[in-house]
Amino acid sequence: MPNKQRLLFVIAAMVAVALLLGGCSAGTGAVGILDVNKVMSDSPKVKQFQDQLNTKAKELSDQLEKDKASLSADEFQKKQEAAYGDFLKIKQDLEGQVDASIKDAVSAVAQEKKLGVVLYKNSVAQGGTDITDDVIKRMQ
């Protein structure tokens, strides 16, 4: 008899825990979908970052061309490598800014639309709410 009571108690406890955990996620089951490729191609903010990067690349290239005549081949190669290193640092910084901007916009839109999770469009076969345009608007 005590074993039956213990078993009933354990089953009742498991049911209670399941109900509590199920209730905790109520309202956050919606799934958002984000097309990152569209964000990267359509967002004015991303285009602004790309323009900054292109401008810096042109500046570095122009400076190298101007210095080329007055430098030895060895010196020019070193200067070229240094310029490339500078370009990579700037590129990484701008990519970090783009990534942070996208994450901030996704977080704000997800909270606004009460989404529990946001997935990338290329990994979702069907379903979900597309939030791509909302993210692009939020990034402006």
C-alpha positions, 0 to 999 in steps of 0.5 A: 500500500505505501508503494501505491501511494508513493507512485501516485505521489510521484505521478501527481508531481510529474503532472504538476511539473509538466503543467507548470513548465507548459504554462511558462512558455505560453505565448512565446511559441511563435516562430519568426523567420529572417532572410539574412541575404535580403537584409544584407542586400536591401538594408540602407544601413548595410549599404552604408557600411559597404560604402564606407568599406569601399571608400577606405579600400579605394583610399588605401589603393590610391595611396599605394599607387602614389607611393609605388614609384618611390619605393623599392619592391621590398618596401612596396610589398611591406606597405601593401601587406600593412595596407591589407592588414588595415583593410581587414581590421576595418572590414572586421569592425564594420562587419561587427557593427552590421552584425550587432545592428541586425541582432538588435533589430531582430531582438526588438522585432521579436519582442514586439511581435512576441516571438519565442524564437527567430530562425534563418529562412534558409533552414526553415522549409515551411511555417513561421512569420517572416520578419525580414522587412520589419528588421530592415525598417528597424535598422534604419 
